[in-house]
Amino acid sequence: MEINNQAPLIAHKEIFIQASPEVVWGIHTDINAWSQWHSDISMSRLESPLAVGSLFHWKAGGLSLTSTIQEVEPNQRVSWIGKALGTRARHIWMFRPHQNGTLLTTEESLEGWLVSLSKVVMPAFLERSLATWLDNLKSKAESAHNRL
């Protein structure tokens, strides 16, 4: 899967995390626990084990979303497509070993009428959203790594 490079909102972010890809992957793909470490997510529920085609429901920033897993390459890559009121998203996460840690890269595209409106009102929304997600994940993973 790839993001939609023609979408009105596109963002790419990367962060180095001082924890192994296995630790970062384990935290990130435990979708049911996202609200425990991600400040913008109030609820998340994976309907079945993590696999291509699995659905999960979540609330972020007050918006209810439904997403479908598109790719699962353990400790390397996971992606999903999601829908919410007036919004369609394509989100990819890549985990690479790097200098005794993990280089985590994410990219996302958003489209739909709500996105077009948001782009005018909050043009940096997606950039900030991904930065917050990465910062929260980094904090959780490095804390977990230090306890090992």
Contacts in CASP RR format, 6 or more apart in sequence:
PFRMAT RR
TARGET T0000
AUTHOR 0000-0000-0000
METHOD contacts of the structure
MODEL  1
MEINNQAPLIAHKEIFIQASPEVVWGIHTDINAWSQWHSDISMSRLESPL
AVGSLFHWKAGGLSLTSTIQEVEPNQRVSWIGKALGTRARHIWMFRPHQN
GTLLTTEESLEGWLVSLSKVVMPAFLERSLATWLDNLKSKAESAHNRL
1 70 0 8 1.000
1 71 0 8 1.000
1 79 0 8 1.000
1 81 0 8 1.000
1 90 0 8 1.000
1 92 0 8 1.000
2 90 0 8 1.000
2 92 0 8 1.000
3 10 0 8 1.000
3 90 0 8 1.000
3 91 0 8 1.000
3 92 0 8 1.000
3 107 0 8 1.000
3 108 0 8 1.000
3 109 0 8 1.000
4 10 0 8 1.000
4 90 0 8 1.000
4 109 0 8 1.000
4 111 0 8 1.000
5 109 0 8 1.000
7 90 0 8 1.000
7 109 0 8 1.000
7 110 0 8 1.000
7 111 0 8 1.000
7 115 0 8 1.000
8 110 0 8 1.000
8 111 0 8 1.000
8 112 0 8 1.000
8 115 0 8 1.000
8 116 0 8 1.000
8 119 0 8 1.000
9 109 0 8 1.000
9 110 0 8 1.000
9 111 0 8 1.000
9 115 0 8 1.000
9 118 0 8 1.000
9 119 0 8 1.000
9 125 0 8 1.000
9 126 0 8 1.000
10 107 0 8 1.000
10 108 0 8 1.000
10 109 0 8 1.000
10 110 0 8 1.000
10 126 0 8 1.000
11 107 0 8 1.000
11 108 0 8 1.000
11 126 0 8 1.000
11 127 0 8 1.000
11 129 0 8 1.000
11 130 0 8 1.000
12 105 0 8 1.000
12 106 0 8 1.000
12 107 0 8 1.000
13 105 0 8 1.000
13 106 0 8 1.000
13 107 0 8 1.000
13 127 0 8 1.000
13 130 0 8 1.000
13 131 0 8 1.000
13 134 0 8 1.000
14 103 0 8 1.000
14 104 0 8 1.000
14 105 0 8 1.000
14 106 0 8 1.000
15 103 0 8 1.000
15 104 0 8 1.000
15 134 0 8 1.000
15 135 0 8 1.000
15 137 0 8 1.000
15 138 0 8 1.000
16 98 0 8 1.000
16 99 0 8 1.000
16 101 0 8 1.000
16 102 0 8 1.000
16 103 0 8 1.000
16 104 0 8 1.000
17 24 0 8 1.000
17 101 0 8 1.000
17 102 0 8 1.000
17 103 0 8 1.000
17 104 0 8 1.000
17 137 0 8 1.000
17 138 0 8 1.000
17 141 0 8 1.000
17 142 0 8 1.000
18 100 0 8 1.000
18 101 0 8 1.000
18 142 0 8 1.000
18 145 0 8 1.000
19 101 0 8 1.000
19 102 0 8 1.000
19 141 0 8 1.000
19 142 0 8 1.000
19 144 0 8 1.000
19 145 0 8 1.000
20 97 0 8 1.000
20 101 0 8 1.000
20 102 0 8 1.000
20 145 0 8 1.000
21 75 0 8 1.000
21 76 0 8 1.000
21 95 0 8 1.000
21 96 0 8 1.000
21 97 0 8 1.000
21 101 0 8 1.000
21 102 0 8 1.000
22 75 0 8 1.000
23 102 0 8 1.000
23 141 0 8 1.000
23 144 0 8 1.000
23 145 0 8 1.000
23 148 0 8 1.000
24 95 0 8 1.000
24 102 0 8 1.000
24 104 0 8 1.000
24 137 0 8 1.000
24 141 0 8 1.000
25 74 0 8 1.000
25 75 0 8 1.000
25 78 0 8 1.000
25 95 0 8 1.000
27 33 0 8 1.000
27 37 0 8 1.000
27 137 0 8 1.000
27 140 0 8 1.000
27 141 0 8 1.000
27 144 0 8 1.000
28 78 0 8 1.000
28 93 0 8 1.000
28 95 0 8 1.000
28 137 0 8 1.000
29 50 0 8 1.000
29 78 0 8 1.000
31 44 0 8 1.000
31 45 0 8 1.000
31 46 0 8 1.000
31 50 0 8 1.000
31 56 0 8 1.000
31 58 0 8 1.000
32 44 0 8 1.000
32 45 0 8 1.000
32 46 0 8 1.000
33 44 0 8 1.000
34 41 0 8 1.000
34 44 0 8 1.000
34 58 0 8 1.000
35 41 0 8 1.000
35 42 0 8 1.000
35 43 0 8 1.000
35 44 0 8 1.000
37 136 0 8 1.000
37 137 0 8 1.000
37 139 0 8 1.000
37 140 0 8 1.000
38 132 0 8 1.000
38 133 0 8 1.000
38 136 0 8 1.000
38 137 0 8 1.000
39 132 0 8 1.000
39 136 0 8 1.000
40 60 0 8 1.000
40 61 0 8 1.000
40 129 0 8 1.000
40 132 0 8 1.000
40 133 0 8 1.000
41 58 0 8 1.000
41 59 0 8 1.000
41 60 0 8 1.000
41 61 0 8 1.000
42 59 0 8 1.000
42 60 0 8 1.000
42 61 0 8 1.000
42 62 0 8 1.000
43 57 0 8 1.000
43 58 0 8 1.000
43 59 0 8 1.000
44 56 0 8 1.000
44 57 0 8 1.000
44 58 0 8 1.000
44 59 0 8 1.000
45 56 0 8 1.000
45 57 0 8 1.000
45 58 0 8 1.000
46 54 0 8 1.000
46 55 0 8 1.000
46 56 0 8 1.000
47 54 0 8 1.000
47 55 0 8 1.000
47 56 0 8 1.000
47 57 0 8 1.000
48 54 0 8 1.000
48 55 0 8 1.000
50 69 0 8 1.000
50 72 0 8 1.000
50 78 0 8 1.000
51 69 0 8 1.000
51 72 0 8 1.000
52 69 0 8 1.000
52 70 0 8 1.000
52 71 0 8 1.000
52 72 0 8 1.000
53 68 0 8 1.000
53 69 0 8 1.000
53 70 0 8 1.000
54 68 0 8 1.000
54 69 0 8 1.000
55 66 0 8 1.000
55 67 0 8 1.000
55 68 0 8 1.000
55 69 0 8 1.000
56 66 0 8 1.000
56 67 0 8 1.000
56 69 0 8 1.000
56 80 0 8 1.000
57 64 0 8 1.000
57 65 0 8 1.000
57 66 0 8 1.000
57 67 0 8 1.000
58 64 0 8 1.000
58 65 0 8 1.000
58 67 0 8 1.000
59 65 0 8 1.000
60 129 0 8 1.000
63 84 0 8 1.000
63 85 0 8 1.000
63 87 0 8 1.000
64 84 0 8 1.000
64 85 0 8 1.000
65 82 0 8 1.000
65 83 0 8 1.000
65 84 0 8 1.000
65 89 0 8 1.000
66 82 0 8 1.000
66 83 0 8 1.000
66 84 0 8 1.000
67 80 0 8 1.000
67 81 0 8 1.000
67 82 0 8 1.000
67 83 0 8 1.000
67 89 0 8 1.000
67 91 0 8 1.000
68 80 0 8 1.000
68 81 0 8 1.000
68 82 0 8 1.000
69 78 0 8 1.000
69 79 0 8 1.000
69 80 0 8 1.000
70 79 0 8 1.000
70 80 0 8 1.000
70 81 0 8 1.000
71 77 0 8 1.000
71 78 0 8 1.000
71 79 0 8 1.000
71 92 0 8 1.000
72 78 0 8 1.000
75 95 0 8 1.000
76 94 0 8 1.000
76 95 0 8 1.000
76 96 0 8 1.000
77 92 0 8 1.000
77 93 0 8 1.000
77 94 0 8 1.000
77 95 0 8 1.000
78 92 0 8 1.000
78 93 0 8 1.000
79 90 0 8 1.000
79 91 0 8 1.000
79 92 0 8 1.000
79 93 0 8 1.000
80 90 0 8 1.000
80 91 0 8 1.000
81 88 0 8 1.000
81 89 0 8 1.000
81 90 0 8 1.000
81 91 0 8 1.000
82 88 0 8 1.000
82 89 0 8 1.000
82 90 0 8 1.000
82 91 0 8 1.000
83 89 0 8 1.000
84 114 0 8 1.000
85 114 0 8 1.000
86 112 0 8 1.000
86 113 0 8 1.000
86 114 0 8 1.000
86 115 0 8 1.000
87 110 0 8 1.000
87 111 0 8 1.000
87 112 0 8 1.000
87 114 0 8 1.000
87 115 0 8 1.000
88 110 0 8 1.000
88 111 0 8 1.000
88 112 0 8 1.000
89 108 0 8 1.000
89 109 0 8 1.000
89 110 0 8 1.000
90 108 0 8 1.000
90 109 0 8 1.000
91 106 0 8 1.000
91 107 0 8 1.000
91 108 0 8 1.000
92 106 0 8 1.000
92 107 0 8 1.000
92 108 0 8 1.000
93 104 0 8 1.000
93 105 0 8 1.000
93 106 0 8 1.000
94 104 0 8 1.000
94 105 0 8 1.000
94 106 0 8 1.000
95 102 0 8 1.000
95 103 0 8 1.000
95 104 0 8 1.000
96 102 0 8 1.000
96 103 0 8 1.000
96 104 0 8 1.000
96 105 0 8 1.000
97 103 0 8 1.000
102 141 0 8 1.000
104 134 0 8 1.000
104 137 0 8 1.000
104 138 0 8 1.000
106 130 0 8 1.000
106 133 0 8 1.000
106 134 0 8 1.000
108 126 0 8 1.000
108 130 0 8 1.000
110 126 0 8 1.000
118 125 0 8 1.000
119 125 0 8 1.000
END
